[in-house]
Amino acid sequence: MLHMPAHPAEAEPARDTTSAQAQIAFFDAVERGRLREVEAFLAQGFGVNDVQGYGFNVGDSPLMKAAQQGNAQMVKFLLRRHADVNYHNVNDGETALLRAAKFAGSGGASDTHAIDFRQTLALLLKAGANPDTPDRNGGLPLFFAPTTWVIQALLAAGADPNAATSNPPLIEHAHDPARVRVLLAAGARPDVRDAQGVSALAVAAEKGRLESVRQLLAVMSPDAVRGTDADGHNALDAAARGGDAGIVRLLLAQGLPATERAVRAAATQGHLQAARLLHRAMDPPQWPTLEAGAPAEARVYLLILQQRPKEALAAYRAFEAVACGRMTPLASAVDAGNVEAVRALLALGVDVNHQTPAPLRSELVPQPQTSSGLPRLVHVLPPPCNDASLAPHAGSPTLL
């Protein structure tokens, strides 16, 4: 028998790891937490520092994907394989740490891995992730941190609460007293301002966060308290827009001047108690004048504040007669959850069932079953603008 020598084995073609079709399966396995599949892909030539070249997140690394999912097991695996912990996406500037910090407050569940953002952040920080690397727009991990514990973890790892940025963390978190307390304790400057000159005090005042305002006032200089933004507005102006009477009273006690502008801002939003406080603090007290294009609410509320209820009701009804596709002052107050404004308007005797004319007619309401046994949807129409003949009859469904 003649034995022929075997032909040399042909080398297998190199695995394509750069095309979108090839990458989709790899990055999908990382994102879904399929560790064994990821190991297999790495054995076939994919790399832990490969960059996604397709889809909405072009420029992401596998570590960024795992960090965003809070998959501590995958993060640990990739770091052991020497994933670059400080790689940043060239498009949005984000890092794995920033992604983990940003999404740490999100919920969700996975059937392939445990979601553990605390461990994910700890692993990234232990591996040397820089907590002060901003994204393309200057946003820091501290800025995006959605919870107090994330802020604490970043600060413990050396994050600078005063890092140069157009989006200071203290301003972003001014609405949350617990976060304000942590940042101030870490040395955050209370007088910091953003690119528009807005202060943390102004943000807290407009959001109605009395405890945050108190904390900031306790450590701010008088000049910083009186400071203004690029438009010349101060913290009292912000408080007038927010409408918290307690904050308005506190800032007036700090010596901030009550102005016609602040009274107008409070009155326009129906913050009646705040408007009264500001009016009394003016020297001399005077009610603001309204511009020609002032909202109907402002006129009604100013008349209420001036104790002219009949004129206020007349102004309200005048708005009802000409409004087209706009909410009534009562509907706006209900939508905003402004209890004092709702009470004041109801005290005038406004029509709670008034339906403002609208240019669009598309409100679908299910009606009782027909003879066919099937329910049907019918249009419940608001009266069309400038056509009183089509106004709903008494007893027809209405919308506030």
Residue pairs with C-beta under 8 A, 6 or more apart in sequence:
14 45
15 22
15 44
15 45
15 46
16 22
17 23
17 26
17 44
17 45
17 46
17 47
17 50
18 53
20 53
20 54
20 55
23 50
23 52
23 53
23 54
24 54
25 41
26 38
26 41
26 46
26 50
26 62
27 52
27 60
27 62
27 65
29 37
29 38
29 41
30 38
30 62
30 65
30 66
30 74
30 78
31 65
31 66
31 69
32 110
32 112
33 66
33 69
33 71
33 73
33 74
33 110
33 112
33 113
34 112
35 73
35 74
35 77
35 113
38 62
38 74
38 77
42 48
42 81
48 61
48 62
48 63
48 78
48 81
48 82
48 83
49 61
49 62
49 82
49 83
49 84
49 87
50 61
50 62
51 59
51 60
51 61
52 58
52 59
52 60
52 61
52 65
57 65
57 89
58 91
59 89
59 90
59 91
59 92
60 89
61 83
61 84
61 87
61 89
61 96
62 78
62 83
63 75
63 78
63 79
63 83
63 84
63 85
63 87
63 96
64 87
64 89
64 94
64 95
64 96
64 99
66 74
66 75
66 78
66 96
66 120
67 75
67 96
67 97
67 99
67 100
67 120
67 124
68 99
68 100
68 102
68 103
69 103
69 110
69 113
69 115
70 100
70 103
70 104
70 115
70 116
70 117
70 120
71 110
71 113
71 114
71 115
71 116
71 120
72 114
72 116
72 119
72 120
72 123
73 113
73 114
74 113
75 96
75 120
75 123
75 124
76 123
79 85
79 123
79 124
79 127
85 96
85 97
85 124
85 127
85 128
85 129
86 95
86 128
86 129
86 130
86 133
87 95
87 96
88 94
88 95
88 133
88 135
89 95
91 136
92 135
92 136
93 134
93 135
93 136
93 137
94 102
94 135
94 136
95 129
95 130
95 133
96 124
96 129
97 121
97 124
97 125
97 129
97 130
97 131
97 133
97 141
98 133
98 135
98 139
98 140
98 141
98 144
100 117
100 120
100 121
100 124
101 121
101 141
101 142
101 144
101 145
101 146
101 150
101 154
102 141
102 144
102 145
102 146
103 117
104 117
104 118
104 120
104 121
104 145
104 146
104 147
104 150
105 146
105 147
105 150
106 146
108 115
109 115
117 150
118 149
118 153
121 150
121 153
121 154
122 153
125 131
125 153
125 154
125 157
129 157
131 140
131 141
131 142
131 154
131 157
131 158
131 159
132 140
132 141
132 158
132 159
132 160
132 163
133 140
133 141
134 140
134 163
134 165
137 166
137 167
138 165
138 166
138 167
139 165
139 167
140 159
140 163
140 165
140 167
140 169
141 154
141 159
142 151
142 154
142 155
142 159
142 161
142 163
142 169
142 183
143 165
143 167
143 168
143 169
143 172
145 151
145 154
145 169
145 173
148 176
148 178
148 179
148 182
151 169
151 173
151 179
151 182
151 183
152 182
155 161
155 182
155 183
155 186
161 169
161 170
161 183
161 186
161 187
161 188
161 189
162 168
162 187
162 188
162 189
162 192
166 194
166 195
167 194
168 188
168 192
168 193
168 194
168 200
169 183
169 188
170 180
170 183
170 184
170 188
170 189
170 190
170 192
170 200
171 192
171 193
171 194
171 198
171 199
171 200
171 203
173 179
173 180
173 183
174 180
174 200
174 201
174 203
174 204
174 207
174 209
174 212
174 216
175 203
175 204
175 207
175 209
175 212
176 209
176 212
177 209
177 211
177 212
177 215
180 200
180 204
180 212
180 215
180 216
181 215
184 190
184 215
184 216
184 219
190 200
190 201
190 216
190 219
190 220
190 224
191 199
191 220
191 221
191 224
191 227
192 199
192 200
193 199
193 227
193 229
196 229
196 230
196 231
197 227
197 228
197 229
197 230
197 231
198 229
199 224
199 227
199 229
199 235
200 212
200 216
201 213
201 216
201 217
201 220
201 224
201 225
201 235
202 229
202 233
202 234
202 235
202 237
202 238
203 238
204 212
204 213
204 216
205 213
205 235
205 236
205 238
205 239
205 242
205 244
205 247
205 251
206 238
206 239
206 241
206 242
207 242
208 242
208 243
208 244
208 247
210 244
210 246
210 247
210 250
213 247
213 250
213 251
214 250
217 225
217 250
217 254
222 254
222 255
225 235
225 251
225 254
225 255
225 256
226 234
226 254
226 255
226 256
227 234
228 234
234 256
235 251
235 256
236 248
236 251
236 252
236 256
236 257
236 258
236 259
236 262
236 278
237 259
237 261
237 262
237 265
239 247
239 248
239 251
239 274
240 248
240 262
240 263
240 265
240 266
240 271
240 274
240 275
240 278
241 265
241 266
241 269
242 271
243 266
243 269
243 270
243 271
243 274
243 338
244 274
245 271
245 273
245 274
245 277
248 266
248 274
248 277
248 278
249 277
252 258
252 277
252 278
252 281
258 277
258 278
258 279
258 281
258 282
259 278
259 282
260 282
260 286
260 288
260 289
261 288
262 278
263 275
263 278
263 279
263 282
263 287
263 288
264 288
264 290
264 298
266 272
266 274
266 275
266 278
267 275
267 288
267 298
267 301
267 302
267 305
268 294
268 295
268 297
268 298
268 301
269 297
269 336
269 338
269 341
270 297
270 301
270 329
270 332
270 333
270 336
270 338
270 340
270 341
270 344
271 338
271 340
271 341
272 301
272 304
272 305
272 340
272 341
272 344
273 340
275 301
275 305
276 305
279 285
279 286
279 287
279 305
287 302
287 305
287 306
288 302
290 298
290 299
290 302
296 315
296 316
296 319
296 323
296 329
297 329
297 332
297 333
299 315
300 312
300 315
300 316
300 319
300 329
300 345
301 312
301 329
301 341
301 344
303 309
303 311
303 312
303 315
304 312
304 344
304 348
309 347
309 348
312 348
313 348
313 349
313 350
316 328
316 329
316 345
316 348
316 350
317 350
319 328
319 329
320 328
320 351
320 354
320 356
323 356
323 357
324 356
324 357
324 358
324 359
324 385
324 386
325 356
325 357
325 358
325 359
325 360
325 385
326 356
327 335
327 356
328 350
328 354
328 356
328 400
329 341
329 345
329 350
330 342
330 345
330 346
330 350
330 352
330 354
330 400
331 356
331 400
333 341
333 342
333 345
334 342
334 400
346 352
352 400
353 398
353 400
354 398
354 400
355 382
355 383
355 392
355 398
355 399
355 400
356 382
357 382
357 383
357 384
357 385
357 386
357 387
358 382
358 383
358 384
358 385
359 384
359 385
361 379
361 381
361 382
361 384
362 379
363 379
363 380
363 381
363 382
363 399
364 377
364 378
364 379
364 380
365 377
365 378
365 379
365 380
365 397
366 375
366 376
366 377
367 375
367 376
367 377
367 378
368 375
369 375
370 376
380 396
380 397
380 399
381 390
381 392
382 392
382 399
383 390
383 391
383 392
384 390
392 398
